[in-house]
Amino acid sequence: MGRIELEGHDIEISNRDKVFFPASDITKGDLVDYYAKVADAALPHYRGRALTMQRFPDGIAKNGFFQKNASDYFPDWIETAALEKKDGTVRQVVINGPATLVYLANQGMITPHLGLSRIDKVETPDRMILDLDPADDDFSKVQRAAMRLRKLFGQHDIESFVQTTGSRGLHVIVPLRRAATFDEVRGCAQRIAKTLADANSDELTTEQRKTDRRDRVYLDTARNAYGQTAVAPYAVRALPGAPIATPLAWDEALRPDMTPQKYTIANIFRRLGQTKDPWRDIDKAVSPLQALRACER
């Protein structure tokens, strides 16, 4: 047992020595300490967004689960928001402070996933995300796909941002003015993806069936929908070595030595000590959907 005091809350940390990542001997205590330390960098990207937790109470060697609803036993100081769903409402956690992040890590949340809108205007997203999903281990194709997206957006004076997923690919993100609906944003993303895939059909595809993708990078736009989520910046992935979903500067993302799992619990703070968060100004770079529609053709 141990305790951490944050924001006036005394959080009991149980089973600190329980191994969560067996191949690298990373414990639950290591995970809790990571989220306590990374909170300053992560929280600007988390605040005001509904959370979906990916929990592994016994570590990644055992089955985990996704959880949208806040558990009844969560303390009342954890902020929540009631959001509509098809058959009623779901009350989801909103991580607005480090105490909540640490408490949830102690509950076995390895990976936070966040909504693409903020709870004060939940039906109008402020992010468009294109998930670049490779069919094989050739990450250079993912990098070329990202570079093509950046070039397309740049031709219309749209600023885009990039992040490793900590798994296999990259996310390319465009911050949006909060005016369009999810349906409008998703439709725009689908047309942009098709435009790019049609022009580069040897390496890119929008085919949903894996058998039809062959060895091409899939431009996945499905996250641009109400209730969908994307892996949070600086989230730990439930994979061997505890890789981190890491915001990157564009020149970093396109370097030959970049990989989607380059940054882990073991080395991320060395990086954060040497460079500012590349997404620190993301909310100042918003674009109207009308500007993105110019990329569709």
Stockholm file with secondary structure:
# STOCKHOLM 1.0

chainA/1-297         MGRIELEGHDIEISNRDKVFFPASDITKGDLVDYYAKVADAALPHYRGRALTMQRFPDGIAKNGFFQKNASDYFPDWIETAALEKKDGTVRQVVINGPATLVYLANQGMITPHLGLSRIDKVETPDRMILDLDPADDDFSKVQRAAMRLRKLFGQHDIESFVQTTGSRGLHVIVPLRRAATFDEVRGCAQRIAKTLADANSDELTTEQRKTDRRDRVYLDTARNAYGQTAVAPYAVRALPGAPIATPLAWDEALRPDMTPQKYTIANIFRRLGQTKDPWRDIDKAVSPLQALRACER
#=GR chainA/1-297 SS CEEEEETTEEEEECCTTCEEEGGGTEEHHHHHHHHHHHHHHHHHHHTTCBEEEEECTTCTTSCCEEECBCCTTSCTTSCEEEEEETTEEEEEEBCCSHHHHHHHHHTTEEEEEEESSCGGGTTSCSEEEEEEECSSSCHHHHHHHHHHHHHHHHTTTCCCEEEECSSSSEEEEEEBCTTSCHHHHHHHHHHHHHHHHHHTTTTEECCSSHHHHTTSEEEECTTSSTTCEEECTTCBCSSTTCBBCCEECHHHHTSTTCCTTCCBTTTHHHHHHHSCCTTTTGGGSCBCHHHHHGGGC
#=GC SS_cons         CEEEEETTEEEEECCTTCEEEGGGTEEHHHHHHHHHHHHHHHHHHHTTCBEEEEECTTCTTSCCEEECBCCTTSCTTSCEEEEEETTEEEEEEBCCSHHHHHHHHHTTEEEEEEESSCGGGTTSCSEEEEEEECSSSCHHHHHHHHHHHHHHHHTTTCCCEEEECSSSSEEEEEEBCTTSCHHHHHHHHHHHHHHHHHHTTTTEECCSSHHHHTTSEEEECTTSSTTCEEECTTCBCSSTTCBBCCEECHHHHTSTTCCTTCCBTTTHHHHHHHSCCTTTTGGGSCBCHHHHHGGGC
//
